[in-house]
């Protein structure tokens, strides 16, 4: 007799169904797992054997074979423990085989039969809903998986609870979704003294999801400004929160099953490797650019990052996704993020201060900023100089306008973009518009076209630079509530494009 249970194998944010087949046949006593398992999956037989012993369930003195189908799909992770135990329980007739075959299970077993939470419960729940099967997971993972309304989710604390549930002695209740978290904190743009031009640039970037580069000496407030950018970003929509949480679920970043509606803000150190930023490693895990999906990726001290790491950002910035290619896996992750970068003008950071500038100026600045390639620099929509804050600015009272007031304008501008792109599923904000769509939404009048012509001739704007100016001008017009792009909007967009 062959019993069946089901589980999933993760490929990127996709959870592919895996059939767990268990056969108990006459022969020398053995317990083997086949179907391209990794070391963690192969070790499951020892955990299952010990958990059965703790429950006083004796394994038959026969040959036990567990096959993970499809056999050519790599199986990685400890979450295969529970489905293997479930299929074996059905094979030795401890639980009904029909109940096991209607269940997608994932969970790690301890030696005493306790179920340990695993990563990936949210993508697994999506697969269970599409397959119309029950999802069985550890109790600690139930609140996370229950966010998928279409899935039936039950969480068990131990393997004995699973047996009692399927035998009808003590049915388990359906899991309930965790709480919604909001990590906005107490930061506010009102805390920033001076830097009005930088605040304006952040407002435009937030409204249209534009990439921004801030250049200024140490202590001018670049990191402070970037840290307060999430306070002027609208919360994630339900669809965006689920999409973002699926990536976080694969990395074990969801706490207590709660979904976070605040946009991600990732700030990796400049010593981070390429695998940490883009994704990779032995299991082709998502990197920082995918964890920042629908949010902000802040790269402080941009020229200090390794040149190959920075160059790998070019393709995700354009396409909104990244392909992590390894010898044993080709995995695609979403990575539509807003890039915010900060840099000193030179290695010592005091290029503009005549009293402190080094003797190598301006070559020092050229060498330092030259670490950022032209193609990557061309992908920044907004470039601003952040000058030092004077003592007089620091002694001024707090600004009357804070994050709450700016957020209202940003939300209004994004609402206009949502209506504009309602018939274009590939675009959400102005930064996504390209081709014929960009031409339709960014029509210039005669004065604006003449200004763009002069700027293109004098400053040698590339085609990408021209299109990015159009997108920024469209966003500025949205913030002003103007249906058409006017000359002042183009002038301001060019000012931010040509700075630095």
N, C-alpha and C positions, 0 to 999 in steps of 0.2 A: 504494500500500500504506500502511495506517495501522497504526503500532505503538503499543503501550500500556504504560505503567508506572503506578505508583500512589504517592501520597504522602498527606500529611494537611494540613489547615488547622485552626488552633486556634481554638476558641470556648470561652473559659473554660478549665476543666480537661479539656474534651472535645476529642479530636482527630478531626475528621470526615474520612472518606476522600475523596480527590480523584483523579480519573483524569486522567493526563497522556497526551494523544493527540498523536502526531507524524505529519504527512503530508509527504512529499517529492514534489512535483509539478512537471511542466514549466512553465517560465516564466522571467521575469527573476530572477536570483539575489537572494534576500531571506531574511531570518530574522525572523519575527514571532511574538510570544507574545500570545495572546488569552485571555479568560476572567477579566476583572476583576483583573489583576495590579496590585500597587503598584509603586513605583519600584524597590525592591530586586529584585522578581521580573523586571521588564522589563530590568534590567541584567544578568540572568543570561545572556542571549545572548552578551554580550561575554566573560564569564568562561568560558562553555562553548567559544566559538570559540577563545580563547587556549589553554585546556586541551587541546583537540583538536590544535592546532598543536604544542604541546609534545610530544604523543604521535605526531607525524608522521601524523595522520589528517586527510585533506583533506575538507572539506565539499563536497558535490556542487554544481555550478553550476546549481542549481534553486531553486525556491521552497519554503522550509521553513516550515511553519506548526505551531506548538505550541498546543494548546487545553487549558485547565485546566477540567475539568468537575467539578461543575456551574458553569456560567458566571456565575451570579448570586451565588455565594459569594465574598466578598472574599478575595483571596490576598495574604498579607503575610509578609515574612521572606525571608532568604537561603537557607533550607533547601530551596527548590525547585530549586536548581542541579543537584543530583545526579539527581533523577528526570527532569528535562528532558534531561540528558546521557544517561541510561539509555535513554529513549525514542528519542532521536536515534540512538544506537548501534545500537538494534534496527532502526530504519528504514533505515539504510544497511548493514544486515546484517553488522555487526562482531560482534554477540553474537546469540544466538538470541532471536527475538521471544517465544517461550513463556516463557523464563526471566525476561524483563523484565516480562511481564504477570502473573507470580506473585510480584512483589516490591513491597513498600512501602519507598520509599527517602526519606531526608532527609539533607541535608548541604550545606555551602557549599564551592564550588570556589575555590581560588586560581588564579592565572594559569598556574602550572606543573603544574596537575592535582592538587595536594595537597588532601586533604579536611580541612576545618576543622570542629571540633565546633560544634554548634548547640544551642539550648535546645529542650526539649520531647521528648527521646528517650523518656522514661518513658511519657507519654500516648500517644506514637506506637506504642510496643510493645504497649500495651493494645489499641489498634485493630488492629494486625497480628495479635494473638492471636485477636480476635473475628472477623476476616476470614479467618483461616487462611492467611495469607501470610507469606513470609519478610520480615524487616526488615533492610534494608541501611542502615548509618549509618557515620559516621566512627569510626575505631578508638577515639578518645578518648571517644566517647559510648557505646560498646558495653557497658562495665561497668555503666553506669546502666540502659540498656534491658534488660539481661539479668536484672534483678531480677524481671521478669515471667516466671515459669516456663513459662507456656503458649506463649510466643512463641519462635520460632526467630530468633536474632539473629546477624548477622555484621558485624564491623567492618573497614573497609578504610582503609588509610593514604593511598591515592591512587586516581585514576581508572584508572590502568594495572593496579592490583591488582584492580579490579572487572572489567576486561576479561579478565584472566587467570583469574579465578574462573569467570565465566560461559562461557568457552570451554574450560574444563576443564584448562588448562595448569598452574594452581597454585591449587587450591581453598583458600578461606579457612577457618580453624577457627571453630567457634561461640564467640561471646563468653561470658565468664564474669562473674558478678556481682561487684561491688566489695565492699569490706569494710564491716562494721558499725562505725560510729563511736559513741563515747560521750563527750560533752562536759561531764560533771558537774564536772570540775575539782576544786579543793581547797577550795571554799567549804563551810562547815558552819554550821548554826544554833548550834552550840556557841560560835562566835565572838562571838555577840551577847550582851553583858552586860546583865542586867536584862531589861525588856520581856517579862515572862512572859505577860502578858495578850495582847500582840501575837503572841507565838509560838503561843499557844492558838488565836487567831483564824486564823492561817495554817494550822494543822493542820486546823481545821474546813473552811476554804475548800478546801484541797487534797483532803480526803476526799470532798466533795460537789460540787466544781467551782463554788463560790459566788464571786460578785463581792465585792470588799472595798475599802473606802476607809479610808486611814490619814491622820489629821490630827494634826500636831504641829509644834513649832518646828524650825528648821534645826539639824541635828546630832543629832537624837534617834534616828536610826537607821532611818528609813523606807526609804530606798533600799537600805540594807544588808540589811534584812529581806526586801524584795522580791527582791533578787538571789539570796537563798538559798532562795527558794520552790521553784525547780526541783529542789533536792536532796531534797525530801520528796514529789515527784510520782513515781508509778510510771512505768517506761519505756513507750514506745508499744507497743501490740500490733502484730502483723505487718500487720493490715489498716489500722490507724491510721498506721503508718509509711509504707505505700505511698500512702495518701491524702494525707498531708502532703507526701511527697516529690514527688508529681505537681505540686503548687502550686510547690514550690521549683524543680522542673525547668523550669517555664515562665519563671521569673525567673533561671535560670542560677546557682542557689545550691548545686547539688550538686557537690561537689569529688571528683575522681578516681572518680566513679561509686559513691561510698559512700553507704549509707543510714544516717541518724542515728536511733537509737532513743531519744535524749533528747528530751523535749518542747520545742517551740520556746519561746523567750523573746525577745520583741520589745519594745524600749523606744525608740520614736520620740521625737525632740525636740519640744518644745512649739511650735516654729515650723513643723512639718510641715503641708503643704497637705491639702486634703480629698482630692485624688486620691491622695496618698501614703498616707493613712490608710485610706480606704475602697476605693480602686481607681479606675482611670480612665486618663486620658491618651489619646493618639492611638490606641493599640491596645487600650484597655480592659484594662490589665494589673491583676493582683491587687494589693491594698494591704496595709498592715500587719495589718489585722484578719484577712485570709485567710492571710497568712504565719504568723500566730499560731494557726491552726486546730489544735485538739487540744492547745494549749499555753497560754501566758500572754502577755497584752498589758499591759505596765506603762506607765502614763502618769504620769510624775513632773511635779510642779507642774501639777496638773490645771486649776486656774482660769486658767492662762496660755494654755491652748489656745484657739484661736478658737472662739467660740460656735457658728457653723454646723458646724464639724468635730465638736464634741461632740454636737450634736443628731443627727447622722447615725449615731451609735452606737446609738441607741435601738432601732431596728428589728432590726439584727443581734444585739443582746443577747437579744432575745426569740425570734427565729426560727432563729438559728444559720446563717444564710446571708445574702448580700447580692446585690442585683441592680445591676450597673453599667450604667446606661442612657446611651448616647450616640447621636448622630444616625445613625451607621453601624453600631451594634452594641448588642445587649442581652445581656449576659453575666451568668450567675449563678455565684458562687463560694461555697464553703462557708466559714463563719466561726464555728465553735463554739469559743469561746475563753473563758478566765477573765480577767476584767478586774480588774487590781490598780491602784489609783490612790493617789497620795500628794499631799498639799496642806499648805501652811502655814496656820495658823488665820487669818492676816491678811496684809496686804501686807508688813509688816516682819517678820512671823513670830514675834513675841514677845508675843502677846496675854496669855498667862497669867503673864508675868513682870512683877510690879509695878515692878521697878527699871528695866525696859527698854521697857515698853509705850508706845506712842505716845499722844499727847494726844487722838487721834480715836477711841480705843476707847470703846464697842464698835461704833461706826458703821463703823470701818475693817474689822472682821471681817465685818459684815453686807454691806458693799459687795463685799468680796473673794470671800467664799463665795457671794454672790448671783450670781456669774458662772456657777455651775453650776445649771442649771434644776431645778425640782422634779421633773419626770418622770424626768430622768436620775438624780437623787439617789435617787429611789424604787426604782431598779433595783439598787442596792447591797444585797446580802443582809447584809453585815457592815460596821459602821462603828465604828472604834475611835479613841480618843485615844492618841497616842504621846507621853508626857511626856518631858521632858529626862532624860538619864541622869545620876545623881549621881556624884560622885567616889568615894563608897564602893562603888557598884556596879562601877565600872571597875576597882577594885583587888581585887575578888573573884576567886577562881580560876575557871577555865572550868566551865560547867555539866556535870553528870554525864550529862545526856541531850542527845544531838546529833541530827543529821539522820537517821542510820541507825535510831535507836530510834523516832523519829516516823514515818519511812517505813514501818516494819513495821505500825504501827497504821493508817496511811492505806491501805496495801495490803489489810489485813484488812477495813477498812470498805468499800473499793471491791469486794472480792470478794463481800461480802454484797449490795451493790447490783447486781452483775452477775447473781447468782442471782435477785434480786428482779425484775429487768427482762428476764430471758431471753426472756419471751414478749411483750415490748413493744419491737420494733425501733426505735421512735422515741425511746426513752429509754435512756440509758446510766448517768447518775448522778442523784442526787436533785434536782439543779438542773433537770433536764429534765422532771420529773414535773409534770403539770398536769391540771386537770379531774377526771374520775372516778378516774383513776389516783392522783392526789395524795390524794383522799379515802380511797382504799383503803389506802394505805401510811402515812398520818398520822392515825390515829384517836386522838382525845384522850379521856382519862378525865374524870371530873366535875371534879376539882380543876384540871386543866390547862385545861379549857374555861372555868371561872370566871375563872382568871387571864387568859386571852386576852380574855375579855369586858371585864374591868376595864381592861386595857391599851388595847383598841380604843376604849373610851369616853373614857379620859383623854387619850390621845395621838393620837386621830383617825387610827387606822391605815386606810390605803386597802385596797381589796380585794387589790391587788398586794402590799402590805406584809404583809397577813395570810397570804397564801399563801407568801410568802418566809420568814416566821417558821416556818411549818410545815415547809418544806423543810430549814431549818437545824436545827430540833429533831430531825427525822428523822436527819440526819447525825450529830448529837451522840449520839443513841441508838445509832447504828451503831458509833461509836467506843467507846462504853461496852459494846458487845455486848448491848444490851437489845433484845428483839424488839418491845416496845411503847414509845411515847413517854410519859415520866413528867413529873411537875411540875418537877423540877430541870432537865430538858432544855429545857422551854418557857421557864423563867425565864432560863436562860443565853442562849437564842436571842433573847429579848426584850431582854436587856441589850446584846447586840451590835447589835440593830436600832435601839434608841432612843438609843445613844451619839452624841455629836456633835450 
